[in-house]
Every structure is written in C-alpha cells, then in structure tokens.
Amino acid sequence: MKQTVKQNMKQKGKRQTENPAMGWLNAMCEILKGGIVALAVTLLILMAGACLISAGVLSDSAMSGLVTASCVIGALLGGTLAVRWVGSRPLPVGLGTGLILFLLLLSIGLLLYDSASLAQGGVRLALACACGGALAGVLGGRRKKPKRK
C-alpha cells in the first residue's frame, strides 16, 4: 500500500519537522515563552518588594537593587525553562530569553510612561537581563558524560 506523506512523517509516535526552518521557529517560540515566564517572575518579585517597602521592612533606597535583582532572577528562571524546552544551544537560548525580558520591560515602560530611555537605568536593566539569561545558558547546558576508560 502507498503511504501518504503524513504517515511517512510519523515515526514511532514522534512527529518529525517538515522543514528545517520549523525547528528554528519552534525554538524561537520556546524562547518567547521563557521570556514571558521571566517577566511574570520579575513582576512577582517586584510586587513582593513593593509590599515589603510599604510595610516598612525595606527602605526606599533598596528599590534600585531590588529591580536589578528581580531582572537577574527572572531571566535566570525563564532562561532555565527555555533551555530545557529547546534542548540545544543553551547559551544563545538563555541570552535570547534575557533579551526578550528586556524588550518586554522596555515596551511596558514605554506604554505606561511617556519616555523610557537607556540613560534612566535602562543599561543596568539590559545588563541584568543579559547576565541572568547567560547564567541560565551556562548552568542549564547538558552535562558532559565522563569518558569511559
């Protein structure tokens, strides 16, 4: 019997990609999902920090460090998930997730405020997001198996 193209593409219950570009597109979607997770984590940390400042546990001067730390932690967690989901090239995936987080934060800042410039702490946020994503790429890579002797 003749097999159709779809039947040829399914092999042992796994669907293969039709086009090599589909793997790239799937990886980009996973990086975008990681960036959204990173944004959610960052916003949760910032809301917790705002509650601590309102309660008087933290001083107002701690906000700058809290923003930077929340960007690093958010990019680290979102990048780690994205690296796991993609499964290959962990450093570019982690950096891409950090870049997505920074662009999301920048676009939210532009929507809420009239101006958002890199001179007003944007460089610090960009570096924090990139460092968190790169750290996720370095830590989230596959462990090399020791060679057998």
Secondary structure, DSSP 8 states (H G I E B T S, - for coil): ----HHHHHEETTEE--SSHHHHHHHHHHHHHHHHHHHHHHHHHHHHHHHHHHHHTSS-GGGHHHHHHHHHHHHHHHHHHHHHHHH-S-HHHHHHHHHHHHHHHHHHHHHHHSS---GGGTHHHHHHHHHHHHHHHHHHSS--------
